[in-house]
């Protein structure tokens, strides 16, 4: 659960930096719009130190986001 929380935090941080006026929770974004945001997220997200994530790390983040959304009934 900690990993899921951490990875959702990575997306939430990216989302708030990318769209500062949009403060919706992940599970409140319509599916088509969320898909668009996620595509952009996976292409542009970087670690806090500016380095790129390894492909395996991005896959892990994706799995965490899927798990979170499933838990929310999304």
NUVEX-227572 format. One record per atom (N, C-alpha, C): atom name; x, y, z; residue in one letter. Coordinates in Angstrom, 3 decimals. Example, Ala and Ser with C-alpha at 12.3 -4.5 7.8 and 13.67 -1.06 7.14 Angstrom:
2
N	13.190	-5.690	7.800	A
CA	12.300	-4.500	7.800	A
C	13.200	-3.300	7.800	A
N	12.850	-2.250	7.080	S
CA	13.670	-1.060	7.140	S
C	12.900	0.030	7.870	S
// end
This chain:
74
N	0.820	-1.189	0.000	X
CA	0.000	0.000	0.000	X
C	0.870	1.262	0.000	X
N	1.991	1.230	0.659	X
CA	2.880	2.385	0.700	X
C	3.399	2.706	-0.696	X
N	3.749	1.683	-1.472	X
CA	4.230	1.883	-2.837	X
C	3.136	2.525	-3.685	X
N	1.923	2.035	-3.549	X
CA	0.808	2.602	-4.308	X
C	0.624	4.072	-3.945	X
N	0.637	4.365	-2.657	X
CA	0.477	5.743	-2.188	X
C	1.590	6.636	-2.740	X
N	2.800	6.133	-2.700	X
CA	3.944	6.887	-3.207	X
C	3.808	7.166	-4.704	X
N	3.415	6.148	-5.457	X
CA	3.296	6.310	-6.905	X
C	2.136	7.211	-7.296	X
N	1.028	7.130	-6.560	X
CA	-0.076	8.054	-6.796	X
C	0.403	9.473	-6.503	X
N	1.235	9.623	-5.487	X
CA	1.820	10.928	-5.170	X
C	2.683	11.470	-6.289	X
N	3.409	10.596	-6.968	X
CA	4.233	11.022	-8.107	X
C	3.331	11.588	-9.199	X
N	2.241	10.858	-9.511	X
CA	1.318	11.366	-10.528	X
C	0.671	12.662	-10.064	X
N	0.224	12.706	-8.816	X
CA	-0.449	13.894	-8.293	X
C	0.472	15.107	-8.348	X
N	1.735	14.909	-7.995	X
CA	2.704	16.005	-8.058	X
C	2.873	16.479	-9.498	X
N	3.057	15.535	-10.424	X
CA	3.200	15.879	-11.838	X
C	1.964	16.629	-12.325	X
N	0.789	16.122	-11.964	X
CA	-0.468	16.728	-12.395	X
C	-0.587	18.152	-11.882	X
N	-0.255	18.367	-10.618	X
CA	-0.376	19.712	-10.044	X
C	0.653	20.681	-10.635	X
N	1.810	20.158	-11.030	X
CA	2.822	20.998	-11.680	X
C	2.429	21.310	-13.127	X
N	1.805	20.340	-13.783	X
CA	1.438	20.485	-15.182	X
C	0.170	21.319	-15.346	X
N	-0.801	21.094	-14.485	X
CA	-2.094	21.792	-14.533	X
C	-2.419	22.340	-13.147	X
N	-1.740	23.397	-12.735	X
CA	-1.890	23.881	-11.353	X
C	-3.310	24.316	-10.980	X
N	-4.124	24.697	-11.953	X
CA	-5.482	25.144	-11.642	X
C	-6.459	23.974	-11.501	X
N	-6.033	22.787	-11.900	X
CA	-6.910	21.610	-11.869	X
C	-6.549	20.777	-10.650	X
N	-7.411	20.778	-9.631	X
CA	-7.078	20.070	-8.396	X
C	-7.964	18.845	-8.160	X
N	-8.443	18.221	-9.265	X
CA	-9.265	17.011	-9.126	X
C	-8.413	15.841	-8.656	X
N	-9.066	14.931	-7.946	X
CA	-8.426	13.675	-7.601	X
C	-8.391	12.801	-8.843	X
N	-7.432	11.924	-8.893	X
CA	-7.232	11.019	-10.016	X
C	-8.519	10.303	-10.410	X
N	-9.248	9.811	-9.432	X
CA	-10.455	9.032	-9.704	X
C	-11.644	9.888	-10.156	X
N	-11.497	11.203	-10.131	X
CA	-12.575	12.097	-10.562	X
C	-12.365	12.659	-11.965	X
N	-11.342	12.200	-12.642	X
CA	-11.064	12.650	-14.002	X
C	-11.752	11.680	-14.968	X
N	-12.541	12.187	-15.919	X
CA	-13.201	11.296	-16.882	X
C	-12.174	10.437	-17.633	X
N	-12.544	9.191	-17.957	X
CA	-11.595	8.247	-18.556	X
C	-10.845	8.758	-19.785	X
N	-11.521	9.358	-20.734	X
CA	-10.835	9.826	-21.954	X
C	-9.798	10.895	-21.605	X
N	-10.151	11.765	-20.691	X
CA	-9.231	12.822	-20.282	X
C	-8.067	12.231	-19.481	X
N	-8.365	11.279	-18.604	X
CA	-7.313	10.634	-17.820	X
C	-6.326	9.919	-18.744	X
N	-6.834	9.240	-19.761	X
CA	-5.944	8.571	-20.720	X
C	-4.979	9.564	-21.348	X
N	-5.481	10.722	-21.725	X
CA	-4.637	11.758	-22.320	X
C	-3.580	12.238	-21.317	X
N	-4.009	12.479	-20.081	X
CA	-3.059	12.913	-19.052	X
C	-1.994	11.848	-18.796	X
N	-2.412	10.587	-18.737	X
CA	-1.460	9.508	-18.463	X
C	-0.445	9.359	-19.595	X
N	-0.895	9.500	-20.835	X
CA	0.058	9.440	-21.960	X
C	1.120	10.520	-21.797	X
N	0.679	11.711	-21.484	X
CA	1.617	12.817	-21.291	X
C	2.519	12.571	-20.081	X
N	1.940	12.072	-19.013	X
CA	2.700	11.766	-17.794	X
C	3.841	10.801	-18.088	X
N	3.533	9.680	-18.751	X
CA	4.562	8.667	-19.008	X
C	5.651	9.174	-19.944	X
N	5.315	10.119	-20.814	X
CA	6.326	10.688	-21.720	X
C	7.212	11.719	-21.046	X
N	6.672	12.437	-20.052	X
CA	7.398	13.608	-19.551	X
C	7.838	13.540	-18.094	X
N	7.311	12.598	-17.310	X
CA	7.625	12.590	-15.878	X
C	9.118	12.354	-15.652	X
N	9.638	13.066	-14.673	X
CA	11.038	12.917	-14.281	X
C	11.097	12.824	-12.758	X
N	12.176	12.253	-12.277	X
CA	12.409	12.221	-10.830	X
C	12.619	13.648	-10.330	X
N	12.518	13.841	-9.035	X
CA	12.702	15.177	-8.468	X
C	14.081	15.751	-8.777	X
N	15.071	14.865	-8.981	X
CA	16.416	15.340	-9.305	X
C	16.608	15.580	-10.800	X
N	15.539	15.410	-11.595	X
CA	15.597	15.681	-13.031	X
C	15.944	14.482	-13.890	X
N	16.315	13.373	-13.282	X
CA	16.647	12.176	-14.052	X
C	15.373	11.501	-14.543	X
N	15.512	10.748	-15.634	X
CA	14.381	9.997	-16.157	X
C	14.191	8.715	-15.362	X
N	12.948	8.254	-15.303	X
CA	12.650	6.968	-14.679	X
C	13.037	5.839	-15.627	X
N	13.467	4.732	-15.070	X
CA	13.717	3.523	-15.854	X
C	12.377	2.970	-16.325	X
N	12.360	2.272	-17.470	X
CA	11.107	1.682	-17.955	X
C	10.424	0.792	-16.919	X
N	11.198	0.012	-16.174	X
CA	10.605	-0.844	-15.140	X
C	9.930	-0.027	-14.048	X
N	10.500	1.114	-13.723	X
CA	9.906	1.990	-12.714	X
C	8.594	2.568	-13.214	X
N	8.555	2.961	-14.485	X
CA	7.310	3.483	-15.052	X
C	6.234	2.402	-15.074	X
N	6.630	1.176	-15.370	X
CA	5.684	0.058	-15.362	X
C	5.138	-0.155	-13.950	X
N	5.983	-0.049	-12.964	X
CA	5.576	-0.195	-11.576	X
C	4.608	0.924	-11.171	X
N	4.900	2.144	-11.605	X
CA	4.013	3.270	-11.329	X
C	2.655	3.025	-11.980	X
N	2.664	2.544	-13.217	X
CA	1.419	2.234	-13.921	X
C	0.595	1.208	-13.141	X
N	1.257	0.166	-12.664	X
CA	0.551	-0.860	-11.895	X
C	-0.039	-0.286	-10.614	X
N	0.690	0.602	-9.968	X
CA	0.182	1.245	-8.746	X
C	-1.034	2.112	-9.052	X
N	-0.973	2.876	-10.146	X
CA	-2.109	3.714	-10.514	X
C	-3.329	2.856	-10.847	X
N	-3.101	1.750	-11.551	X
CA	-4.195	0.809	-11.852	X
C	-4.807	0.266	-10.563	X
N	-3.954	-0.137	-9.639	X
CA	-4.421	-0.683	-8.365	X
C	-5.244	0.366	-7.603	X
N	-4.742	1.581	-7.539	X
CA	-5.432	2.667	-6.851	X
C	-6.810	2.904	-7.470	X
N	-6.858	3.001	-8.793	X
CA	-8.125	3.266	-9.464	X
C	-9.109	2.117	-9.277	X
N	-8.608	0.892	-9.309	X
CA	-9.472	-0.263	-9.068	X
C	-10.045	-0.241	-7.654	X
N	-9.223	0.124	-6.686	X
CA	-9.687	0.219	-5.302	X
C	-10.770	1.283	-5.134	X
N	-10.720	2.318	-5.976	X
CA	-11.699	3.403	-5.923	X
C	-12.926	3.088	-6.766	X
N	-12.965	1.903	-7.403	X
CA	-14.107	1.535	-8.231	X
C	-14.151	2.258	-9.558	X
N	-13.014	2.714	-10.021	X
CA	-12.927	3.470	-11.271	X
C	-13.032	2.544	-12.454	X
// end
